[in-house]
C-alpha cells in the first residue's frame, strides 16, 4: 500500500476529501488542478530550494544525542528543526505556500496559528515576498504565546483573536475559513498543518517532506545507512510528523511512532489524543478522526502545548493509525514537561512543548541498544518559557 500520496480525490484510505462551502469551490479546485504542476516546475523548485538553503538555513543538523543515548541505552538522533529560521519546521510549508500563492496571483495571505510558530513563519514569508498577512489566533493562545504574537506584529502581520469556543487552534481555523469564504478571489489560505480540504494535506506534507529527505541523506553519512529503526514525532494536525515520516512510510523496515497530546489523561475529559478518543467525522473540510459527541458536536480539546491543542488529526495520520502502520502514544502534560526539562539538562537544548511530547516516548517504549531512533525536534522552547517557569 502507498501510504504517502492520496488518490485523485484526495483520500488516504477512507480519510481525506474536500468538504467545502460552494463559495470556496473555485479556489480549492484551482489549487487541486495546479499545485503539483507549479511546485514541481523548475523555476519554483529553484527559488524555493535557494530560499530553504540561504534564508531558512537548511539542511538542519541531524544531531547524535550522546547523553540521551547513554541514558536510554540506544542510539538517539535529533532532527534539529528548532534551528530553522523562525525556530520551527513551520517555515518549510509557509514559504512554499506563499511562493505558490504569488504564482496564483493572490496578494493577500491568511493563516491560522496555535502555538504561533506557523503564524510567525507565514508573517515572515509575507514580509520577505511583500504580501499582506492576516493571522487568526485563539484568544487563549494569544495570552500563552505572547512572544510569538509580538513577533508577528513586528513582521507586519495583523493578528486577529478568535473569541468563540475554546478560543484555541480549532476556533482560529474556523475564523480563517470564514475570511476565505468572504475573500475568495484575492486571498490564499496558508493552512499550517496536514489538515483541511484536499489538496492541503498533500501540499503541506510535500513541503515538509524535506525533513525526512534530509534524515535519509544525513543518516547515510553518519551511520552508513539511510533508514533508522524508528522515527518519532509529535502529532496534533501533524505537519512535522508528516514531514518526518514521509520518505519512510513505504519502507517496511522503519517503525513509525506518533506522540499525541494526552493532556490530563485520555479519560480525564481534558485531552487532545484524537486516535484514542476520536471517531470518523468531518472537520475543517476533510474526513478524518475527530473528537466529537455522538451527534457530531466537536469536543473541546486540551493540551499544555498550543500547537497540539486540536480536536482532530490529519487524514494522512488517521490512515497510518487505521492501517496500523504507525504506533500512537498519548503523552500527558506532566510527561511532556518532564521530558522537556530532561533534554534541557542533559543536552543543553530547550525544546518546544510540542516536541517534548515526542521525547516522552523514550520513557514508554523499550529500544534495543543497536536501534537507531530519530526524533523530530520540531521547534525551540522560547515561546514556552512562561509555562516552563511556572513548572520549574
C-alpha positions in Angstrom: 0.0 0.0 0.0 1.2 3.5 -0.8 0.7 5.5 2.4 2.4 8.6 1.1 0.2 10.1 -1.5 -3.6 10.5 -1.6 -5.8 9.2 -4.5 -7.2 11.5 -7.2 -9.9 12.7 -4.9 -7.6 13.4 -2.0 -8.2 10.3 0.1 -5.8 8.4 2.2 -7.7 5.1 2.5 -11.1 6.3 3.9 -9.8 9.6 5.1 -9.5 13.0 3.3 -11.5 14.5 0.5 -12.8 18.1 0.2 -15.9 19.0 2.2 -16.2 22.7 1.4 -18.8 25.5 1.1 -19.8 26.2 -2.5 -18.2 29.7 -2.4 -14.8 28.1 -1.8 -15.1 25.6 -4.6 -13.4 27.7 -7.3 -10.3 28.4 -5.0 -9.9 24.8 -3.9 -10.5 23.5 -7.5 -7.8 25.9 -8.8 -5.4 24.6 -6.2 -6.2 20.9 -7.0 -5.6 21.4 -10.7 -2.4 23.4 -10.4 -0.5 22.8 -7.2 1.6 19.8 -8.4 2.5 21.4 -11.7 3.6 24.6 -10.0 5.6 23.2 -7.2 7.3 20.7 -9.4 8.2 23.3 -12.1 11.9 24.1 -12.5 11.6 27.8 -11.7 9.5 27.2 -8.5 11.9 24.5 -7.2 14.9 26.7 -7.9 13.5 29.7 -6.0 12.2 27.5 -3.1 15.3 25.5 -2.7 17.5 28.6 -2.8 15.5 30.2 0.0 15.5 27.0 2.1 19.3 26.9 1.9 20.2 30.6 2.2 17.3 32.1 4.0 15.9 29.3 6.2 19.3 27.7 6.9 18.7 24.2 5.7 19.8 21.5 5.9 19.1 21.3 9.6 21.5 19.1 11.6 20.8 15.5 12.5 22.4 15.5 15.9 23.6 12.3 17.7 22.4 12.9 21.2 25.1 11.2 23.3 23.7 11.9 26.7 20.1 10.9 25.9 21.5 7.8 24.1 23.5 6.8 27.2 20.5 7.2 29.5 18.1 5.2 27.3 20.7 2.7 26.1 20.0 3.1 22.4 21.2 5.4 19.6 19.1 8.6 19.6 19.4 11.3 16.9 17.5 14.6 17.0 16.4 16.2 13.7 17.0 19.8 14.7 14.1 21.7 13.1 14.3 24.1 16.0 17.4 25.6 14.3 15.4 26.8 11.2 14.9 30.5 10.8 11.8 31.4 12.9 12.5 28.5 15.3 10.4 25.6 13.9 9.6 23.4 10.9 6.6 25.6 10.0 8.8 27.9 7.8 9.2 25.0 5.3 5.5 25.0 4.4 4.8 28.7 4.9 7.5 29.8 2.5 6.4 27.2 -0.1 2.7 28.1 0.1 3.4 31.9 -0.1 5.5 31.3 -3.2 2.7 29.2 -4.6 0.1 32.0 -3.8 2.2 34.6 -5.7 2.2 32.3 -8.7 -1.6 32.0 -8.4 -1.9 35.9 -8.4 -3.0 36.2 -4.8 -1.9 39.3 -2.9 -3.5 38.6 0.5 -2.5 35.8 2.8 -4.4 34.5 5.7 -3.3 31.8 8.2 -4.4 30.2 11.5 -1.9 29.5 14.3 -2.0 27.8 17.7 1.5 27.9 19.2 2.2 30.9 17.0 5.1 29.3 15.0 3.1 28.9 11.9 1.8 32.5 12.2 5.4 33.7 12.6 6.6 31.7 9.7 3.7 32.9 7.4 4.3 36.5 8.5 8.0 36.1 7.8 7.3 34.7 4.3 4.9 37.5 3.6 7.4 40.2 4.8 10.0 38.7 2.5 7.8 38.4 -0.5 5.8 41.6 0.0 2.3 40.3 0.6 -0.4 41.3 3.1 -0.7 38.9 6.0 -3.6 38.3 8.5 -3.2 35.7 11.2 -6.1 34.2 13.2 -5.2 33.0 16.7 -7.3 31.8 19.6 -7.6 34.4 22.4 -6.3 31.8 24.9 -3.3 31.1 22.7 -2.6 34.9 22.3 -2.2 35.1 26.0 0.0 32.0 26.4 2.2 32.6 23.4 2.8 36.3 23.8 6.4 36.3 22.4 5.2 34.9 19.0 2.3 37.4 18.9 4.8 40.2 19.3 7.0 38.8 16.5 4.1 38.5 14.1 3.1 42.2 14.7 6.7 43.3 14.3 6.8 41.4 10.9 3.8 43.4 9.8 1.0 40.9 10.2 -2.4 41.7 11.6 -3.2 39.3 14.5 -7.0 38.7 14.8 -8.2 36.9 18.0 -10.7 34.1 17.8 -13.1 34.6 20.7 -15.5 31.6 20.1 -15.5 28.1 21.5 -12.4 27.2 23.4 -10.6 30.2 21.9 -7.7 28.0 20.7 -6.5 26.5 17.4 -9.8 24.9 16.2 -11.5 28.3 16.6 -8.7 30.1 14.7 -9.2 27.7 11.8 -12.9 28.4 11.8 -12.3 32.2 11.6 -9.7 31.8 8.8 -12.1 29.7 6.8 -14.8 32.4 7.2 -12.4 35.0 6.0 -11.5 32.9 2.9 -15.2 32.4 2.1 -15.6 36.2 2.2 -12.5 37.0 0.1 -12.1 34.1 -2.3 -10.5 36.0 -5.3 -7.7 37.9 -3.7 -6.8 35.6 -0.8 -4.8 32.4 -0.3 -5.2 30.5 3.0 -1.9 29.1 4.1 -3.1 26.1 6.2 -0.3 25.2 8.7 -0.9 21.5 9.1 -1.8 18.4 7.1 -5.5 19.2 7.7 -8.2 20.9 5.6 -9.7 20.0 2.3 -7.7 18.3 -0.5 -5.1 19.3 -1.7 -3.9 20.9 1.6 -2.9 17.7 3.4 -0.8 16.6 0.4 0.5 20.1 -0.3 1.7 20.6 3.3 3.2 17.1 3.5 5.2 17.7 0.3 6.7 20.9 1.6 7.5 19.3 5.0 9.0 16.1 3.3 12.3 17.9 3.2 12.7 16.7 6.8 12.8 13.0 6.0 14.7 13.5 2.8 17.5 15.1 4.8 17.3 12.5 7.5 18.0 9.8 4.9 20.9 11.7 3.5 22.4 12.6 6.9 21.9 9.1 8.4 23.7 7.5 5.4 26.7 9.9 6.0 26.7 9.4 9.8 25.7 5.8 10.3 26.2 4.2 7.0 22.5 3.5 6.2 19.6 5.6 5.1 16.8 4.1 7.2 16.6 4.3 11.0 14.8 1.6 13.0 12.4 4.2 14.4 11.2 7.7 13.6 9.2 9.6 16.3 7.3 12.9 16.0 4.6 14.7 17.9 1.1 14.9 16.2 -1.6 17.5 16.5 -2.8 18.1 13.0 0.5 16.6 12.2 2.7 18.6 9.7 6.1 18.0 11.4 5.2 14.3 11.7 4.1 14.0 8.1 7.4 15.5 7.0 9.4 13.2 9.3 7.5 10.1 8.2 7.1 11.0 4.5 10.0 9.1 3.0 9.8 6.2 5.4 6.1 5.3 5.4 6.6 2.9 2.4 9.8 1.4 3.9 8.7 -1.7 5.8 11.8 -1.8 8.0 11.2 1.6 9.6 8.8 1.7 12.5 6.8 4.9 12.9 5.7 6.4 16.2 3.4 9.3 16.7 3.0 11.2 20.1 -0.3 12.8 20.7 -1.3 15.3 23.4 -2.9 13.4 26.3 -3.5 16.5 28.3 -4.6 15.4 31.8 -5.1 11.9 30.5 -7.3 10.2 27.9 -10.0 9.5 30.5 -9.9 13.0 32.1 -12.1 14.9 29.7 -9.2 17.2 29.2 -7.2 15.7 26.3 -6.3 16.1 22.6 -5.4 12.4 21.9 -7.6 12.0 18.8 -6.7 8.4 17.9 -7.7 7.3 21.4 -10.9 9.5 21.6 -11.9 10.3 18.1 -14.5 8.8 15.7 -15.0 9.2 11.9 -16.2 12.7 11.1 -15.7 15.8 9.1 -13.7 18.7 10.5 -12.4 21.8 8.6 -13.0 20.3 5.2 -11.8 16.8 5.4 -13.0 13.4 6.7 -10.8 12.1 9.5 -10.9 11.1 13.1 -12.5 13.8 15.2 -13.1 14.2 18.9 -16.9 14.6 18.9 -20.1 13.9 20.7 -22.4 11.1 19.3 -24.4 13.8 17.4 -21.3 15.2 15.8 -20.5 18.3 18.0 -16.8 18.9 18.4 -15.4 18.2 21.9 -13.1 20.9 23.1 -9.5 19.6 23.3 -6.9 20.3 25.9 -3.1 20.3 25.8 -0.4 22.3 27.6 1.0 22.8 24.2 -0.9 25.2 22.0 0.3 23.6 18.8 -1.2 20.2 19.7 -4.5 21.6 21.1 -6.6 20.4 18.2 -9.7 18.0 18.2 -8.7 16.2 15.0 -5.8 14.7 13.2 -4.8 14.9 9.5 -6.1 12.2 7.2 -2.5 11.2 6.4 -2.1 10.2 10.0 -5.6 8.8 10.5 -4.8 6.3 7.7 -1.5 5.4 9.3 -3.3 4.7 12.5 -6.2 2.8 11.0 -3.8 0.6 8.9 -1.6 0.1 12.0 1.4 1.5 10.0 2.2 3.8 12.9 2.1 3.3 16.7 0.4 6.1 18.6 1.2 7.1 22.2 -0.8 9.5 24.4 1.6 11.8 26.3 0.2 13.8 29.3 1.1 17.4 30.1 3.3 16.3 33.0 5.1 13.7 30.9 5.9 16.3 28.3 7.1 18.8 30.9 9.4 16.1 32.4 10.9 15.3 29.0 11.4 19.0 28.2 13.4 19.6 31.4 15.3 16.4 30.9 16.5 17.3 27.4 17.4 20.8 28.6 19.6 19.4 31.5 21.1 16.6 29.5 21.8 18.2 26.2 21.5 22.0 26.7 18.6 22.2 24.3 15.3 23.7 25.3 12.6 22.1 23.2 9.1 23.4 22.3 6.4 21.8 24.4 5.1 20.2 21.3 8.4 18.5 20.6 8.6 17.4 24.2 5.7 15.1 23.6 7.8 13.2 21.1 10.7 13.0 23.5 8.4 11.5 26.2 8.0 8.3 24.1 11.5 7.4 25.3 10.0 6.6 28.7 7.2 4.5 27.2 8.9 2.3 24.7 11.8 -0.2 25.0 14.5 0.1 22.4 17.5 -2.2 21.7 21.0 -0.9 22.2 21.7 -1.0 18.5 18.5 0.6 17.3 18.7 4.0 15.6 16.0 6.2 16.8 15.3 9.5 15.1 13.2 12.1 16.9 12.0 15.2 15.2 12.7 18.2 17.4 10.1 20.3 15.7 10.7 23.6 17.4 12.5 25.5 20.1 11.2 26.4 23.5 11.5 30.2 23.6 7.7 30.6 23.1 7.0 28.3 26.1 9.3 29.9 28.7 6.4 31.3 30.7 4.9 27.8 31.0 8.3 26.3 31.9 9.0 28.9 34.5 5.6 28.1 36.2 6.6 24.4 36.4 10.2 24.6 37.4 
